[in-house]
Structure formats: structure tokens, C-alpha cells
Amino acid sequence: MIKCYLFDLDGTVYLGGRLIPGAKETLARLAKTAEVCFLTNNSSRSKAEYLQKLHSLGLDCDERHLISSLDSAVRFLQKNGRTRKVFALATPGVKAELAERGIELVEEGAETVLATYDTAMTYQSLTNCCLQLRAGAFFCATHPDLNCPSERGPLPDLGSLFALIEASTGRKPDVVCGKPFPLMAETVRERFGLDPAEIAMVGDRLTTDIPFGLENGFFTVLVLTGESDRAMLGSSGLRPHAVLNSLNEL
């Protein structure tokens, strides 16, 4: 029996600023019998900013039922004693949240570089990131997504930036904290205290959502409202437990 549904956001629940038609009603129906948690790799917003967006779309959500790759990254930094002297490639809202959660942010002399989906990134911040990686800082990244779905089409995401950073510094992330990697699954299990068989992962991406669900023992549902289509699924070699046109078919 599924006791918790994990929903990706971009491409699954909404596209840009628009809900998938019918999503609000479907989520409310599922929440009557199970936990409904939004699970996103997109680390461009703070938790407060995400909650504001979800509420503006008419979705009922609190902090317990929202987990981003940023949560997984902060958990990793805290558990591994890496909260001091952190350079964050991040938006102002995300930097404010990191500081509130006990992360000591620096612009120079970093022991750790935390790369997030910085949609406000400047050449100067990218330069600082590369200089500190070249000096030997530990490299932690929130997620590996190459693109972020939008109403205009795919937008370059953090995973695409990895190629630029590696070309400049020769460095790849030492750890990636979001989907499809185990650290994100650990964050989910710690939050809800459930067995993998009691959790369903619903998402649109064959590179993150579906491998994440399959590799961590979750019931896995691919929806076709975002990045993936049936042709991509056929060539992927992946076999999600269910393939739906949208989350409304749950």
C-alpha cells in the first residue's frame, strides 16, 4: 500500500507558472489517504519561495511536505562537518536560507563549494566558484539535471554547468545530493520513516525521477507532461511501474 506519494514539480505538477490541468484536485484526492510530498531537484528557490509559489497556485503544502535537492545538500553538509567556509553558487533567496540553517557562507577561502541552480548567476560568481575549486575546495552539487522544463522549452540547468566548470578546472562534483542519488532517498526516508515499498515516485524525467525511484525500491510512475515521451522511454531501457499521460490518471 502506498503511504507517501513523491511528486516532482517542474514538468509533473506544473510547467513554468501554470498547473497541469486537474492537478490540484488530484493531489487533494490522494492526500486523503496518503502523504503527498513535493520532491524537486530544482534548487533555484528557497523553501519559503517554493511554499509561496505552491500556495499561489492554490496547492496546500507545508514545510514537512516539500523536499528539494537543497534540503538533501544541507543534510549532507551538516552530517559531514562541512558547514564552515562554504562558497555557495546560489540565488539570494537560497543563500539567505543557507545562512538561516547554520551554513557559514564566504566569498573567498572556501573549504567547500556548494553549487545550486543559480538563475541569478554572474560571471564574477562563476569565476569565484572556479577559483576556489582550483584551490582544492570540496565540490558539492545539489543535482545533475541538464535542463529545466519551461513553457518556452528546456532551459540550461545545473548539470549543463558542470561541463563548463570541468572544462575550466578539471573538477567534477565530489558528491551530488539530489535525484537520482541515494542521499535524496535517505532524506525522504528520514523525513517520513517509511519502507521503500510504501513510497511512490511520480515524475517526468528518465534521467532523474525514474532511476531514482527504481534504484531506491519505490513504486515508480512516469508522466508524459514534461521532458519525456514514449519514444524516449522506449530507447532508455528503463521500465517504470506505470506510464501515465499525466498525474491525473493516478
C-alpha positions in Angstrom: 0.0 0.0 0.0 1.3 3.4 -0.9 1.6 5.7 2.1 3.5 8.5 0.5 3.5 10.0 -3.0 6.6 11.9 -4.0 5.8 14.4 -6.8 8.4 16.1 -8.9 7.3 19.7 -9.6 8.7 21.0 -13.0 7.0 19.1 -15.7 4.9 17.0 -13.4 2.8 19.3 -11.3 3.3 22.5 -13.2 5.1 23.9 -16.2 6.5 27.4 -15.5 3.8 29.2 -13.7 0.9 27.0 -14.8 -0.5 24.0 -13.0 -1.1 20.8 -15.1 -4.9 21.0 -15.6 -6.6 18.9 -12.9 -3.5 18.6 -10.7 -5.0 20.5 -7.7 -8.0 18.2 -7.5 -5.9 15.0 -8.0 -3.4 16.0 -5.3 -6.2 16.8 -2.8 -7.8 13.4 -3.5 -4.6 11.5 -2.9 -3.9 13.4 0.3 -7.0 11.9 1.9 -5.3 8.5 2.1 -1.6 9.2 2.0 1.2 11.7 2.5 1.7 13.9 -0.6 5.2 15.4 -0.8 6.7 17.6 -3.4 10.2 16.4 -4.2 12.2 18.6 -6.6 15.8 18.8 -7.8 15.3 22.5 -8.7 17.4 24.4 -6.1 16.9 27.9 -7.6 14.4 28.8 -4.8 14.4 28.8 -1.1 11.9 26.7 0.8 9.9 29.9 1.7 9.9 30.9 -2.0 8.7 27.4 -3.1 5.9 27.4 -0.5 4.9 30.9 -1.7 4.7 29.6 -5.3 2.8 26.5 -4.4 0.3 28.4 -2.3 -0.1 31.0 -5.1 -1.1 28.1 -7.4 -3.7 27.0 -4.9 -1.8 24.0 -3.6 -1.9 23.0 0.1 1.7 22.4 1.3 3.7 22.9 4.4 7.5 22.5 5.1 7.2 18.8 6.0 5.8 18.0 2.6 8.3 19.9 0.5 11.8 18.4 -0.1 14.3 19.9 -2.5 17.8 18.9 -3.5 18.9 21.8 -1.3 17.5 20.0 1.7 19.5 16.9 0.8 22.7 19.0 0.3 22.3 20.8 3.7 21.7 17.5 5.4 24.9 16.2 3.8 26.9 19.2 4.8 25.7 19.1 8.4 26.3 15.3 8.8 29.8 15.6 7.3 31.0 18.6 9.2 31.1 20.9 6.2 29.1 23.8 7.4 32.1 26.2 7.8 33.6 28.3 5.0 31.1 27.4 2.2 31.0 29.3 -1.1 27.5 29.0 -2.5 26.8 29.4 -6.2 23.2 30.3 -5.4 20.4 32.8 -5.7 20.0 35.4 -3.0 17.0 33.6 -1.5 18.8 30.3 -1.3 21.9 32.0 0.3 19.6 33.5 2.9 18.1 30.1 3.7 21.6 28.5 3.9 22.7 31.1 6.4 19.5 30.6 8.5 20.3 26.8 8.6 23.8 27.4 10.0 25.9 27.3 6.9 28.8 29.8 7.1 29.0 31.5 3.7 32.2 33.0 2.4 33.3 34.6 -0.9 37.0 33.6 -0.6 39.0 30.9 1.2 36.2 28.3 0.9 36.6 24.8 2.2 33.5 23.6 0.3 31.8 24.9 -2.8 28.1 24.3 -3.0 26.7 24.6 -6.5 22.9 25.1 -6.9 20.7 26.1 -9.8 21.7 29.8 -9.7 19.4 31.5 -12.1 20.9 34.9 -10.9 24.5 33.8 -11.6 27.0 36.4 -12.8 30.4 35.9 -14.4 32.0 37.1 -11.2 30.2 34.4 -9.1 31.1 31.7 -11.6 34.8 32.9 -11.6 34.8 32.7 -7.8 33.4 29.2 -7.9 36.1 28.0 -10.3 39.0 29.7 -8.5 38.0 28.0 -5.2 37.6 24.6 -6.8 41.0 25.1 -8.5 42.4 25.8 -5.0 41.1 22.4 -3.7 37.7 23.1 -2.2 35.4 20.1 -1.8 32.8 20.2 -4.6 29.2 19.5 -3.5 26.3 20.0 -6.1 22.6 19.8 -5.5 21.5 18.0 -8.6 22.6 16.8 -12.1 19.7 18.0 -14.3 20.9 19.2 -17.7 17.8 21.2 -18.4 14.8 22.6 -16.6 11.4 22.3 -18.3 9.5 25.6 -19.0 6.7 26.8 -21.2 9.3 28.2 -23.6 11.2 24.9 -23.8 14.1 23.4 -21.9 16.4 25.9 -20.1 20.0 25.1 -19.2 20.2 23.7 -15.6 23.0 23.0 -13.2 24.1 19.7 -14.9 24.9 21.7 -18.0 27.1 24.0 -15.9 29.1 21.0 -14.7 30.6 20.8 -18.2 31.8 24.4 -18.1 33.3 24.0 -14.7 35.1 20.8 -15.6 36.4 22.4 -18.8 37.8 25.3 -16.7 39.0 23.5 -13.6 39.2 19.8 -14.4 36.9 19.2 -11.5 33.7 17.2 -11.3 31.4 17.3 -8.3 32.7 15.2 -5.4 29.1 14.5 -4.4 25.7 15.2 -5.9 22.8 15.2 -3.4 19.6 15.2 -5.5 17.7 12.7 -7.6 18.7 10.0 -8.7 21.3 9.7 -6.0 20.9 7.8 -2.6 21.3 10.9 -0.5 17.9 12.2 -1.6 16.3 8.9 -0.8 17.9 8.9 2.7 16.4 12.4 3.2 12.9 11.1 2.2 13.1 8.0 4.4 14.4 10.1 7.4 11.6 12.5 7.0 8.7 10.0 6.8 10.0 6.8 8.4 8.5 4.6 5.7 9.7 1.4 3.9 10.6 1.9 0.2 7.7 -0.3 -0.9 5.3 2.2 0.8 6.6 5.2 -1.3 5.7 6.1 -4.9 7.9 8.4 -7.1 5.9 10.4 -9.7 7.9 12.3 -12.3 8.6 13.2 -15.9 12.3 12.6 -16.2 14.1 9.4 -17.3 17.4 10.8 -16.2 16.5 11.5 -12.6 12.9 10.7 -11.4 12.6 7.2 -12.8 16.1 6.0 -12.0 15.7 7.5 -8.5 12.5 5.5 -7.9 13.8 2.3 -9.4 17.2 2.3 -7.7 15.7 3.0 -4.3 12.9 0.5 -4.4 10.0 2.9 -4.8 6.9 2.4 -6.9 7.8 4.5 -10.0 5.4 6.4 -12.2 6.4 8.3 -15.4 4.2 11.1 -16.5 4.3 12.5 -20.1 3.6 16.1 -19.3 7.2 17.3 -19.1 10.6 16.2 -20.5 9.9 12.6 -21.6 7.8 10.9 -24.2 7.1 7.3 -25.1 9.8 7.2 -27.8 12.4 8.4 -25.2 11.1 5.8 -22.8 11.5 3.1 -25.4 15.1 3.9 -26.1 16.0 4.4 -22.4 15.9 0.7 -21.3 14.1 1.8 -18.1 10.8 0.1 -17.0 8.8 2.3 -14.6 5.9 0.5 -12.9 3.4 2.8 -14.6 3.4 5.3 -17.5 0.6 7.9 -17.4 -0.3 10.8 -19.7 -0.5 13.0 -16.5 -0.7 12.7 -12.8 -4.5 12.9 -13.0 -4.5 9.2 -14.1 -3.3 8.1 -10.7 
